[in-house]
Amino acid sequence: MNSSAFLRMAYLFNPFIGLSSATTTTTTATCTTNNNTAGFTNPIIGPSTGGASTCISGTVPLTLNTTGLNILYSAPQNQAAVTESLVELFQSDSAWVAQVTAGGPSVISGTYDIFIKLCLPNNESSSSSSSSSSSHIKTVQLLTHGATLDHTYWDMAPGHSYVDAASAAGYATLSYDQLGVGLSAHPDPIQAVQASSQVAITHQLVSLLRSAQLAGLSFDHVVGVGHSAGSTLTQGITTQHPSDLDAVILSGTSASAASVALTVAAFNLVNANADPAAPPQLKSLPAGFLTQQSAAGIQFAFYRYPNYDEALFDQQVANKQTNTLGVLLTLGGIVAPSTEFTGPVQIVNGQHDLVFCGGNCLYPTDQNVVALQTFYPKAAKGSSTYIAAGAGHCIAAHKSGPDSFKEMIQFLQANGL
C-alpha cells in the first residue's frame, strides 16, 4: 500500500490521526521522537485523539512461524452457515467442535503488516535528542484491544483516552490492531488468524520495544495492558513468555466463561462483507471475518445503560470491527495459569460486566479476586483489583472510565514502574 492510500485508510478509521509529514532521521535511544520513524512503514506523526500525546502511526512487517491448529472447516459462505457454526460452537456436548479441531497442529507462517500507534507525552516528544535525562521514559505500556474492537479503544476521545492518561503520568504507550483487524493484514480467517498467531505477534512487539527497533526508542520496562480478548492474549504472554512483561493490567476478564455464549448470541455475528451496516472497509473482506449485526447486540454485551457516553457508543457501532472463527475456536487453548509470572498484576472489571461476570462482578463473590488467584498464583505483593462503578464491559466508554484510568496508573506508580 502506498503512502497516500495508507493515509486515506488511516483517516477513515480515525479522523483525528495527524496529517503532518514524517522524516526518517536517526536519533539516539531516548524517548524523544525527533521525527525518528525508524521501523515504521508509511508513518504518520500527529496528536492522539485525546490531544495530550504525540503519536507515530504506521505499519510494521512481522514474520510469523508459529504452531497453529489445522481447523477442518471452511469459512461459512452464507448466514445460515455462520449461525449454525456458532450454535454448534456453544452446544453443551459439541461434537462439531471436536470434529473441526481434530486436524492436529499446523504451521502459521508468513510476513504480515501490523498497524501500530506509538504515543509519547507531548512535553517529551517535542524535546530534542540532546535533552536532559528527564526526557528518558523508562516504561512503555503495550495495549491490546478486545474482539470486534481495534486500537482506537485506548484513545476514544478527550476524557476517555487511556493513551492520554498514561502520557499525563509520563508513560509511553503502543496500541495496535491485531492480525485480521482494522489496518493490519487480513490473512485466512480460519487457518491464520488464530489465538497462537495473535500471541506470537504480541511477543514480537515486546521484543521491538525492548530493542530500540521502533523510532529508536528503548524502554527498561514493558507493561502489558489488555481488554477482554486482549486480556486473554496478554495473559497468554505471561504464561508462554513469563519474562516478556514486567507487570500486567487486565480488564474485562475473569476466570469464568459462563456468559460468553450469551454474549456471542447477542452479537448475532454475520459475515462482515454481507452486513449492510458494516463500515466500508469491511465490505471487501472474505467470508469468515465476522462482525456484530446490530447496535442493540453491542449494547447488550458491552454497555450498561445509562452509565456510558452515548457518543462513544455510537462511535463503536459505526466503526465496529471483526472476529474470526479461527480465534473463537482456539482462544480457549491458550488459557492457563501463569505459574511462572512473578510481577505485579491488576485486574480491572466493570461492576456490571456481562461478558465475564454475568452482569455482576461481585456475585457470588468478587470475580476480580478469583481471577487474580486463579491465573497468577505467584503474582507480586503489589497486585490489586478494582471494580469500575456502574460500568459494563467496555470500561473506557463508561462515565467512570477516567476513574478506572486513574486506578490503573496509580497501580503502576505504586509498583515503581
Buried (B, 14 or more C-beta within 10 A) or exposed (E): EEBEEBBEBBEBBBEBBBEEEBEEEEBEBBBBBBBBBBBBBBBBBBBBBBBBBBBBBBBBEBEBEBEBBBBEBEBBEEBEBBBEBBBBBBEEEBEBBEEBBEBEEBEBEBEBBBBBBBBBBBEBBBBEBEBEEEBBBBBBBBBBBBBBBBBBBBBBBEBBBBBBBBBBBBBBBBBBBBBBBBBBBBBBBBBBBBBBBBBBBBBBBBEBBBEBBBBBBBBEBBBBBBBBBBBBBBBBBBBBBBEBBBBBBBBBBBBBBEBBBBBBBBBBBBBBBBBEBBBEBBEEBBBBBBBBBBBEBBBBBBBBEEBBBEEBBEBBBEBBBBBBBBBBBBBEEBBEBBEEBBBBBBBBBBBBBBBBBBBEBBEEEBBBBBBBBEBBEEBBEBBBBBBBBBBBBBBBBBBBBBBBBEBBBBBBEEBEB
